Amino acid sequence: MNVLLAFDKIFLWFLLYSFIGWLWETCLNIVMKRRFVDRGILNGPLCPIYGFGALLAIYALPGEHTFLAVFLSSGVLACTLEYLTSWGIEKLFHMRLWDYSNKPFNINGRVYLNGFIFFGLGCTVIKLWAQPHVAELCDAIPPTTLIAVSTTLLVITLVDAVITFGSLISMNGRLARVESDIKAVKQRGITHIDAGITAADDHIEAAGARLNEVTDGLGTRAVTKVRDAGERVHDTSDQLSTRVHDLFSLQQRRLIDAYPQMRTVHDPHLLKEVRAQFAKYRAHRASR
């Protein structure tokens, strides 16, 4: 019973700090980008890397109590965790959700100096000031209530994790389909435009040969041909944006939008094109 109770408390601490991490990322994006961005990798409002980082600072540094020692040690631990998480995601799902290659003092684009500073400060605040109060609050909760709450949240979190795992696994396959569709649509668009221009040229040549006849009518038909070709391209473009939008799940669309530095094994410009198709779909829906 005591072991189970201890595990339940640790799990609730993990959820609390994961939520605080999600809240931090959300507020930071609201300030920096002036819009709400859900940066959590799970569907729920959690950033698990923050929860694991907090637990590392709590349990891996039991004898550290000075500000500088906790700051430096937890900064190293948190950056190691972030590096391994980035590496693991890349190996498992063939993608990188974040890339700090353009940041100063980075290591292989996986971690950089600002992250060390912020993680170090955050873990120091948690270990030296926040965690003692959090532990007291958990101790004040009746054991049966604590177990019931933690068990319920554990089931919800595991289900969310399984859904997220499947979503990340299937994303590369869907990106491959989108890559093929975009190339095909662009090729059809070029064909439509070429056909329209060729038809227009034919009418203009005919108009020159029969200049004394229905020149104006032929000129009008030439313009119509070009316009029709443009409309076909526009319709095809709308169909593509709808297809791209519907191909991805809500979680996959959110992750693609939330991580602008995401990299995959596909064409480096593909994700930029996918985001453009998402924006075009939303604009088309808003105009209806």
Number of C-alpha atoms within 10 A of each C-alpha: 8 8 8 11 16 12 14 21 20 16 17 22 20 22 23 18 23 23 20 17 24 24 18 15 17 19 17 15 17 13 10 9 10 10 12 14 18 23 22 22 24 19 18 14 18 24 25 20 20 26 22 18 26 29 21 18 25 20 10 13 16 11 10 16 13 10 13 13 14 24 25 18 17 28 25 16 22 28 22 16 18 21 17 14 15 19 15 14 14 16 11 11 18 17 21 21 18 15 19 17 15 9 13 11 13 16 14 11 17 20 24 21 16 13 16 21 17 14 24 25 18 20 28 26 16 19 24 16 11 12 18 11 11 15 13 10 10 16 13 9 11 9 17 9 10 17 20 12 13 19 15 10 15 16 11 12 17 11 12 15 16 11 14 17 15 11 17 19 14 15 21 17 11 16 21 14 13 22 19 11 15 19 11 12 16 15 11 15 19 14 14 19 20 14 15 21 18 15 19 21 16 14 21 20 13 15 19 13 11 12 13 9 11 11 17 12 11 21 17 13 16 22 17 15 21 20 15 15 22 16 14 15 20 13 11 16 19 16 14 20 22 18 16 23 21 13 16 18 14 12 16 18 18 17 21 20 20 18 17 14 16 17 20 18 13 14 12 11 10 17 21 16 14 21 18 13 21 21 15 18 22 14 11 13 10 8 7 5
